[in-house]
Amino acid sequence: MKKLLFVLLAFGSLLWFSCGNKEKVVKMGTNAAFPPFEWIEGKDVVGFDITLSNLIANDYGQKLKVVDMSFDGLIAALQAGSVDFIASGMTATDERRKSVDFSDPYYSSKQTIIVRADDKSVSSVSDLKKKSIGVQAATTGEIYATEDIEGADVKSFKTVIDAALALKNGAIDSIIVDELPAKEIVKRNPELKIVDDDFFTDEYAIAVKKGNQELLDSINKTIRTIKANGVYQKMNEAFMPLDGEVKILTAEDLQ
């Protein structure tokens, strides 16, 4: 009996030790097809938002787990508890604020038009009337193209990379997308070009489940800290360099 009791106590202690020492994980939802903010490099998801999210997780005292999914499923996943926050170049719109809480803005981005390099018919957003426009589903680009461009034939894609392929193949006339991803797409696809016409600006923010004030406060603290201590500037220089050569900067590089 004593031997059995000893075994049970030993097993219970081992179970307590294992559970008590289990590393806590905070899950970040993203759509890894939006360089330089998030993209897949080999087997890893990398980018500005990934580095930022690792810094957020470190400050929150937990290990980051990146969950890659379609952009239009991110808010539903957050509401269902499948992820704890979203970092995916997401604009803090009034409509989205009905469903989630947003952090302080961490990046401002203007919308841009991409067309085929030999297309001389588009020099501004007004030239997109009655043309086919590719957009990423559930983005502000989709909303703008649908509501503000007269007679546009708006075609939604899971990723802007899919839209770029359709544009190259002649399936659509143009793409509306954020400036930095547009630059990455054109850099990788010289048969495409950017039309220089600023028509509206977005502010990216981190989304958390409504009411998760503890995590939101921690995220805002991280954003304020890295802007004050120079880390944010280093991230900008690495992921958004003037010479066009992106450097993948990890959270460990910034310690």
C-alpha positions as a Python dict, from the first residue, in 0.01 Angstrom:
ca = {
    (1, 'M'): (0, 0, 0),
    (2, 'K'): (284, 237, 92),
    (3, 'K'): (459, 151, -234),
    (4, 'L'): (142, 227, -431),
    (5, 'L'): (98, 555, -244),
    (6, 'F'): (458, 652, -319),
    (7, 'V'): (408, 578, -689),
    (8, 'L'): (89, 785, -700),
    (9, 'L'): (255, 1076, -521),
    (10, 'A'): (554, 1060, -754),
    (11, 'F'): (327, 1054, -1060),
    (12, 'G'): (125, 1345, -924),
    (13, 'S'): (440, 1548, -863),
    (14, 'L'): (565, 1475, -1215),
    (15, 'L'): (229, 1576, -1363),
    (16, 'W'): (226, 1898, -1159),
    (17, 'F'): (583, 1976, -1265),
    (18, 'S'): (504, 1915, -1633),
    (19, 'C'): (189, 2125, -1630),
    (20, 'G'): (337, 2395, -1411),
    (21, 'N'): (632, 2437, -1644),
    (22, 'K'): (440, 2431, -1971),
    (23, 'E'): (535, 2738, -2174),
    (24, 'K'): (248, 2976, -2233),
    (25, 'V'): (172, 3060, -2596),
    (26, 'V'): (5, 3364, -2748),
    (27, 'K'): (-137, 3300, -3097),
    (28, 'M'): (-114, 3560, -3371),
    (29, 'G'): (-332, 3535, -3682),
    (30, 'T'): (-202, 3659, -4016),
    (31, 'N'): (-223, 3609, -4391),
    (32, 'A'): (135, 3540, -4501),
    (33, 'A'): (108, 3674, -4856),
    (34, 'F'): (157, 4045, -4794),
    (35, 'P'): (528, 4130, -4814),
    (36, 'P'): (712, 4305, -4655),
    (37, 'F'): (470, 4272, -4362),
    (38, 'E'): (430, 3895, -4381),
    (39, 'W'): (538, 3631, -4626),
    (40, 'I'): (671, 3275, -4631),
    (41, 'E'): (1048, 3230, -4654),
    (42, 'G'): (1131, 2860, -4682),
    (43, 'K'): (927, 2702, -4404),
    (44, 'D'): (900, 3015, -4191),
    (45, 'V'): (659, 3308, -4188),
    (46, 'V'): (866, 3628, -4174),
    (47, 'G'): (813, 4001, -4209),
    (48, 'F'): (763, 4329, -4026),
    (49, 'D'): (444, 4210, -3852),
    (50, 'I'): (609, 3883, -3743),
    (51, 'T'): (903, 4065, -3583),
    (52, 'L'): (665, 4311, -3419),
    (53, 'S'): (450, 4024, -3291),
    (54, 'N'): (752, 3846, -3142),
    (55, 'L'): (840, 4165, -2954),
    (56, 'I'): (479, 4186, -2835),
    (57, 'A'): (488, 3823, -2718),
    (58, 'N'): (820, 3873, -2538),
    (59, 'D'): (683, 4173, -2350),
    (60, 'Y'): (366, 3978, -2270),
    (61, 'G'): (577, 3696, -2124),
    (62, 'Q'): (465, 3431, -2369),
    (63, 'K'): (597, 3247, -2675),
    (64, 'L'): (453, 3348, -3014),
    (65, 'K'): (271, 3102, -3236),
    (66, 'V'): (196, 3226, -3589),
    (67, 'V'): (-129, 3103, -3742),
    (68, 'D'): (-144, 3160, -4119),
    (69, 'M'): (-492, 3177, -4275),
    (70, 'S'): (-697, 3367, -4533),
    (71, 'F'): (-732, 3738, -4459),
    (72, 'D'): (-1111, 3728, -4474),
    (73, 'G'): (-1118, 3465, -4197),
    (74, 'L'): (-899, 3648, -3945),
    (75, 'I'): (-1164, 3839, -3750),
    (76, 'A'): (-1388, 3532, -3722),
    (77, 'A'): (-1089, 3332, -3591),
    (78, 'L'): (-1018, 3604, -3334),
    (79, 'Q'): (-1379, 3610, -3216),
    (80, 'A'): (-1381, 3229, -3189),
    (81, 'G'): (-1064, 3230, -2979),
    (82, 'S'): (-855, 3046, -3239),
    (83, 'V'): (-604, 3333, -3224),
    (84, 'D'): (-533, 3595, -2957),
    (85, 'F'): (-450, 3887, -3183),
    (86, 'I'): (-422, 3978, -3550),
    (87, 'A'): (-117, 4136, -3712),
    (88, 'S'): (-167, 4134, -4086),
    (89, 'G'): (-144, 4484, -4228),
    (90, 'M'): (-502, 4533, -4111),
    (91, 'T'): (-656, 4879, -4136),
    (92, 'A'): (-841, 4999, -3826),
    (93, 'T'): (-1172, 5085, -3992),
    (94, 'D'): (-1489, 5194, -3811),
    (95, 'E'): (-1667, 4887, -3944),
    (96, 'R'): (-1405, 4651, -3803),
    (97, 'R'): (-1413, 4834, -3470),
    (98, 'K'): (-1765, 4698, -3425),
    (99, 'S'): (-1615, 4348, -3404),
    (100, 'V'): (-1267, 4393, -3251),
    (101, 'D'): (-1059, 4632, -3042),
    (102, 'F'): (-760, 4794, -3213),
    (103, 'S'): (-423, 4899, -3079),
    (104, 'D'): (-259, 5232, -3146),
    (105, 'P'): (-165, 5260, -3517),
    (106, 'Y'): (179, 5124, -3601),
    (107, 'Y'): (204, 5203, -3974),
    (108, 'S'): (46, 5435, -4232),
    (109, 'S'): (14, 5311, -4589),
    (110, 'K'): (-126, 5465, -4905),
    (111, 'Q'): (-324, 5268, -5162),
    (112, 'T'): (-164, 5209, -5500),
    (113, 'I'): (-264, 5090, -5848),
    (114, 'I'): (-77, 4817, -6037),
    (115, 'V'): (-123, 4761, -6411),
    (116, 'R'): (68, 4576, -6683),
    (117, 'A'): (388, 4756, -6781),
    (118, 'D'): (268, 4814, -7140),
    (119, 'D'): (-70, 4958, -7032),
    (120, 'K'): (-79, 5333, -7104),
    (121, 'S'): (-453, 5371, -7049),
    (122, 'V'): (-430, 5414, -6669),
    (123, 'S'): (-253, 5713, -6517),
    (124, 'S'): (-482, 5778, -6219),
    (125, 'V'): (-764, 5618, -6022),
    (126, 'S'): (-1020, 5799, -6240),
    (127, 'D'): (-904, 5586, -6536),
    (128, 'L'): (-1023, 5270, -6359),
    (129, 'K'): (-1390, 5343, -6433),
    (130, 'K'): (-1552, 5045, -6606),
    (131, 'K'): (-1230, 4843, -6585),
    (132, 'S'): (-1175, 4513, -6405),
    (133, 'I'): (-996, 4560, -6074),
    (134, 'G'): (-835, 4288, -5867),
    (135, 'V'): (-837, 4324, -5488),
    (136, 'Q'): (-769, 4109, -5185),
    (137, 'A'): (-1094, 3994, -5025),
    (138, 'A'): (-1214, 4181, -4715),
    (139, 'T'): (-964, 4467, -4752),
    (140, 'T'): (-1014, 4843, -4770),
    (141, 'G'): (-904, 4820, -5135),
    (142, 'E'): (-1203, 4596, -5205),
    (143, 'I'): (-1437, 4838, -5027),
    (144, 'Y'): (-1301, 5138, -5217),
    (145, 'A'): (-1313, 4969, -5557),
    (146, 'T'): (-1668, 4848, -5497),
    (147, 'E'): (-1814, 5169, -5355),
    (148, 'D'): (-1614, 5453, -5513),
    (149, 'I'): (-1513, 5354, -5866),
    (150, 'E'): (-1796, 5390, -6114),
    (151, 'G'): (-1880, 5082, -6317),
    (152, 'A'): (-1581, 4884, -6190),
    (153, 'D'): (-1581, 4507, -6231),
    (154, 'V'): (-1431, 4414, -5895),
    (155, 'K'): (-1277, 4068, -5865),
    (156, 'S'): (-1174, 3948, -5519),
    (157, 'F'): (-880, 3718, -5455),
    (158, 'K'): (-756, 3533, -5147),
    (159, 'T'): (-416, 3707, -5175),
    (160, 'V'): (-267, 3997, -5369),
    (161, 'I'): (-19, 3747, -5514),
    (162, 'D'): (-313, 3565, -5675),
    (163, 'A'): (-437, 3899, -5809),
    (164, 'A'): (-93, 3974, -5956),
    (165, 'L'): (-95, 3641, -6139),
    (166, 'A'): (-438, 3720, -6283),
    (167, 'L'): (-314, 4063, -6394),
    (168, 'K'): (-9, 3912, -6566),
    (169, 'N'): (-234, 3663, -6744),
    (170, 'G'): (-472, 3934, -6867),
    (171, 'A'): (-767, 3818, -6657),
    (172, 'I'): (-800, 4164, -6496),
    (173, 'D'): (-693, 4517, -6590),
    (174, 'S'): (-551, 4640, -6261),
    (175, 'I'): (-498, 4585, -5889),
    (176, 'I'): (-561, 4814, -5595),
    (177, 'V'): (-329, 4731, -5305),
    (178, 'D'): (-120, 4895, -5034),
    (179, 'E'): (199, 5068, -5146),
    (180, 'L'): (470, 4845, -4995),
    (181, 'P'): (319, 4513, -5106),
    (182, 'A'): (271, 4675, -5449),
    (183, 'K'): (643, 4756, -5464),
    (184, 'E'): (733, 4398, -5369),
    (185, 'I'): (498, 4257, -5635),
    (186, 'V'): (639, 4480, -5909),
    (187, 'K'): (998, 4407, -5801),
    (188, 'R'): (929, 4036, -5845),
    (189, 'N'): (722, 4084, -6163),
    (190, 'P'): (888, 4332, -6403),
    (191, 'E'): (604, 4294, -6653),
    (192, 'L'): (391, 4495, -6407),
    (193, 'K'): (419, 4860, -6298),
    (194, 'I'): (283, 5097, -6034),
    (195, 'V'): (67, 5394, -6128),
    (196, 'D'): (172, 5685, -5908),
    (197, 'D'): (-158, 5826, -5782),
    (198, 'D'): (-228, 5865, -5410),
    (199, 'F'): (-597, 5840, -5343),
    (200, 'F'): (-630, 5737, -4979),
    (201, 'T'): (-421, 5630, -4680),
    (202, 'D'): (-471, 5346, -4432),
    (203, 'E'): (-348, 5309, -4075),
    (204, 'Y'): (-250, 4957, -3968),
    (205, 'A'): (-320, 4841, -3614),
    (206, 'I'): (-318, 4517, -3411),
    (207, 'A'): (-662, 4367, -3346),
    (208, 'V'): (-762, 4186, -3026),
    (209, 'K'): (-1087, 4032, -2912),
    (210, 'K'): (-1328, 4291, -2775),
    (211, 'G'): (-1272, 4339, -2403),
    (212, 'N'): (-922, 4186, -2389),
    (213, 'Q'): (-783, 4499, -2225),
    (214, 'E'): (-483, 4330, -2062),
    (215, 'L'): (-340, 4214, -2395),
    (216, 'L'): (-434, 4541, -2567),
    (217, 'D'): (-254, 4747, -2302),
    (218, 'S'): (56, 4528, -2335),
    (219, 'I'): (54, 4563, -2717),
    (220, 'N'): (21, 4941, -2697),
    (221, 'K'): (307, 4954, -2447),
    (222, 'T'): (529, 4757, -2686),
    (223, 'I'): (441, 4982, -2980),
    (224, 'R'): (514, 5296, -2778),
    (225, 'T'): (840, 5151, -2644),
    (226, 'I'): (987, 5049, -2980),
    (227, 'K'): (897, 5385, -3132),
    (228, 'A'): (1076, 5561, -2845),
    (229, 'N'): (1389, 5344, -2821),
    (230, 'G'): (1482, 5328, -3191),
    (231, 'V'): (1380, 4966, -3253),
    (232, 'Y'): (1088, 5069, -3475),
    (233, 'Q'): (1325, 5274, -3693),
    (234, 'K'): (1558, 4974, -3728),
    (235, 'M'): (1264, 4758, -3835),
    (236, 'N'): (1160, 5015, -4096),
    (237, 'E'): (1512, 5034, -4235),
    (238, 'A'): (1533, 4654, -4258),
    (239, 'F'): (1194, 4571, -4405),
    (240, 'M'): (1134, 4894, -4601),
    (241, 'P'): (1480, 5001, -4719),
    (242, 'L'): (1530, 5284, -4966),
    (243, 'D'): (1759, 5065, -5179),
    (244, 'G'): (1493, 4797, -5212),
    (245, 'E'): (1698, 4519, -5050),
    (246, 'V'): (1486, 4380, -4768),
    (247, 'K'): (1665, 4240, -4463),
    (248, 'I'): (1479, 3992, -4245),
    (249, 'L'): (1520, 4126, -3893),
    (250, 'T'): (1410, 3899, -3606),
    (251, 'A'): (1313, 3995, -3252),
    (252, 'E'): (1641, 3834, -3137),
    (253, 'D'): (1836, 4072, -3363),
    (254, 'L'): (1681, 4363, -3175),
    (255, 'Q'): (1755, 4246, -2819),
}
